[in-house]
Amino acid sequence: MNMLAGPVYAMGATPNGGSPFLQLVPFVIVLGIFYFIILLPMKRKQQKVQRFLDGLKVGDRVITTGGVYGQVTRLGDTSIQLQIADKIRIEVAKAAVGGLQGQPPVVDPSDQ
């Protein structure tokens, strides 16, 4: 019985892991990678879309993320009015505008 007690007691005492700040380094590295790979590009894309939406003006020919083509007839804070045919106007959310007609979309429809 005493032959097993020695190795068991020796295994129980573990040395201290060092500085607690050193243990946080891997987490900080993972957070940094997450920021540069995911959050920073997402922030840049949102800024690009916001600049586009702020630059809309009456008369622009746009396409919505739902595929509706129209000409901007009125701008509001959160919505715009589109003329989609003669005497037919619809109100859509400003965020639903995907881009200008004939140009690559600013908003990727698969993101919404």
C-alpha positions in Angstrom: 0.0 0.0 0.0 2.8 2.4 0.8 4.4 1.8 -2.6 1.5 3.5 -4.4 1.2 6.4 -2.0 4.5 8.0 -3.0 3.8 8.5 -6.7 0.2 9.5 -6.0 1.3 12.3 -3.7 4.0 13.4 -6.1 1.5 13.7 -8.9 -1.0 15.8 -6.8 1.3 18.8 -6.4 1.3 20.7 -9.7 3.5 23.8 -10.2 1.8 27.2 -10.6 1.0 28.1 -14.2 2.9 31.4 -14.1 1.5 34.8 -14.5 -2.3 35.0 -15.0 -1.7 37.6 -17.7 0.2 35.0 -19.7 -2.8 32.8 -19.7 -4.9 35.5 -21.3 -2.6 35.9 -24.3 -4.2 33.2 -26.4 -7.7 34.7 -25.9 -6.4 38.1 -26.9 -4.9 36.7 -30.0 -8.1 34.9 -31.0 -10.1 38.1 -30.4 -7.6 40.1 -32.6 -7.9 37.5 -35.4 -11.7 37.6 -35.1 -11.7 41.4 -35.3 -9.5 41.6 -38.4 -11.1 38.7 -40.3 -14.8 39.3 -39.5 -15.6 42.6 -37.8 -13.4 45.0 -39.7 -14.6 44.0 -43.3 -18.2 44.0 -42.1 -17.8 47.5 -40.7 -16.2 48.7 -44.0 -19.1 47.2 -46.0 -21.7 48.8 -43.8 -20.0 52.2 -44.2 -20.0 51.7 -48.0 -23.7 50.9 -48.1 -24.4 53.9 -45.8 -22.5 56.3 -48.0 -24.5 55.0 -51.0 -27.8 55.4 -49.3 -26.9 58.9 -48.1 -25.9 59.8 -51.7 -29.3 58.8 -53.2 -31.2 61.7 -54.9 -34.5 62.2 -56.6 -34.3 60.9 -60.2 -31.9 58.0 -59.5 -32.8 54.8 -61.2 -32.4 52.0 -58.6 -33.1 48.3 -58.0 -34.2 47.0 -54.7 -32.9 43.8 -53.1 -36.3 42.2 -54.0 -35.7 42.9 -57.7 -38.0 45.9 -58.2 -36.7 48.5 -60.6 -37.8 52.1 -60.2 -36.9 55.8 -60.2 -36.7 57.7 -56.9 -39.4 60.3 -56.7 -39.2 61.2 -53.0 -36.7 60.7 -50.2 -37.5 60.2 -46.6 -35.3 59.5 -43.6 -36.0 55.7 -43.6 -38.0 55.2 -46.8 -38.1 56.3 -50.4 -40.8 56.4 -53.0 -40.2 54.7 -56.3 -42.0 55.1 -59.5 -42.1 51.7 -61.1 -44.5 52.5 -64.0 -46.6 55.4 -65.2 -48.6 56.7 -62.3 -47.6 53.8 -60.1 -45.5 54.6 -57.1 -44.5 52.5 -54.1 -42.9 53.2 -50.8 -40.0 51.0 -49.8 -37.5 51.0 -47.0 -34.3 52.9 -47.8 -32.3 49.8 -46.7 -34.0 47.8 -49.4 -32.3 49.6 -52.2 -29.6 47.3 -53.5 -27.9 49.6 -56.0 -28.2 51.8 -59.1 -29.6 50.2 -62.3 -26.8 49.1 -64.7 -24.1 49.0 -62.0 -23.0 46.2 -59.7 -25.1 46.0 -56.6 -23.9 47.8 -53.5 -25.9 45.4 -51.2 -25.5 41.7 -51.8 -29.0 40.2 -51.7 -27.6 37.0 -50.1 -26.5 39.0 -47.1 -30.1 40.0 -46.1 
